[in-house]
């Protein structure tokens, strides 16, 4: 006998949001569960992009702090640090 491949989660939503969820599920011909899974996937993508933006900002701050003005200069520094 196979076990469940999903688990149930209960979520409380204000009535107006619930109506919108039901409407969108109907329009897209998806279950509310599938709509939530799709929304969660989009949320994860947004979080991943936010982390990349934060990393790029940190890199720009480090470049400025270390007075690195080009990718070539960064490559030179990395090779020095690595002993190459």
C-alpha positions as CSV (number, residue, x, y, z in Angstrom):
1,X,0.0,0.0,0.0
2,X,1.4,3.4,-1.0
3,X,1.4,6.3,1.5
4,X,0.1,9.7,0.8
5,X,2.1,11.9,-1.5
6,X,0.6,15.1,-0.1
7,X,-0.2,16.5,3.3
8,X,-3.2,18.7,4.2
9,X,-2.8,22.3,5.5
10,X,-5.5,24.5,6.8
11,X,-5.3,28.2,6.0
12,X,-7.5,31.0,7.3
13,X,-8.3,33.8,4.8
14,X,-10.5,36.9,4.9
15,X,-13.7,36.2,2.9
16,X,-12.8,38.7,0.1
17,X,-9.5,36.9,-0.5
18,X,-11.1,33.5,-0.4
19,X,-13.6,34.6,-3.0
20,X,-10.7,35.8,-5.2
21,X,-8.9,32.5,-4.8
22,X,-12.0,30.6,-5.8
23,X,-12.6,32.9,-8.7
24,X,-9.0,32.6,-10.0
25,X,-9.0,28.8,-9.5
26,X,-12.2,28.6,-11.5
27,X,-10.9,30.9,-14.3
28,X,-7.6,29.0,-14.5
29,X,-9.4,25.6,-14.2
30,X,-7.2,24.6,-11.3
31,X,-7.9,23.4,-7.8
32,X,-7.3,25.7,-5.0
33,X,-4.5,23.4,-3.9
34,X,-2.8,23.7,-7.3
35,X,-3.3,27.5,-7.3
36,X,-1.6,27.7,-3.9
37,X,1.3,25.5,-5.1
38,X,1.7,27.7,-8.1
39,X,1.7,30.8,-5.9
40,X,4.2,29.3,-3.6
41,X,6.5,28.5,-6.5
42,X,6.3,32.2,-7.6
43,X,7.0,33.2,-4.0
44,X,10.1,31.0,-3.9
45,X,11.3,32.5,-7.2
46,X,10.8,36.0,-5.7
47,X,12.8,35.1,-2.6
48,X,15.6,33.6,-4.7
49,X,15.8,36.8,-6.8
50,X,15.8,38.9,-3.6
51,X,18.7,36.9,-2.3
52,X,20.6,37.5,-5.6
53,X,19.8,41.2,-5.4
54,X,21.2,41.3,-1.9
55,X,24.3,39.4,-2.9
56,X,24.9,41.8,-5.9
57,X,24.4,44.8,-3.6
58,X,26.9,43.3,-1.1
59,X,29.3,42.8,-4.0
60,X,29.0,46.4,-5.1
61,X,29.6,47.6,-1.6
62,X,32.7,45.4,-1.3
63,X,34.0,46.6,-4.7
64,X,33.6,50.2,-3.5
65,X,35.2,49.5,-0.1
66,X,38.2,47.7,-1.7
67,X,38.4,50.3,-4.5
68,X,37.9,47.6,-7.2
69,X,37.0,49.3,-10.4
70,X,36.8,46.5,-13.0
71,X,36.2,42.8,-13.4
72,X,39.8,42.4,-14.6
73,X,41.0,43.9,-11.3
74,X,38.8,41.5,-9.4
75,X,40.1,38.5,-11.4
76,X,43.7,39.7,-10.6
77,X,42.9,39.9,-6.9
78,X,41.2,36.5,-6.8
79,X,44.2,34.9,-8.6
80,X,46.6,36.5,-6.0
81,X,44.5,35.2,-3.1
82,X,44.3,31.7,-4.6
83,X,48.1,31.8,-5.2
84,X,47.7,31.3,-8.9
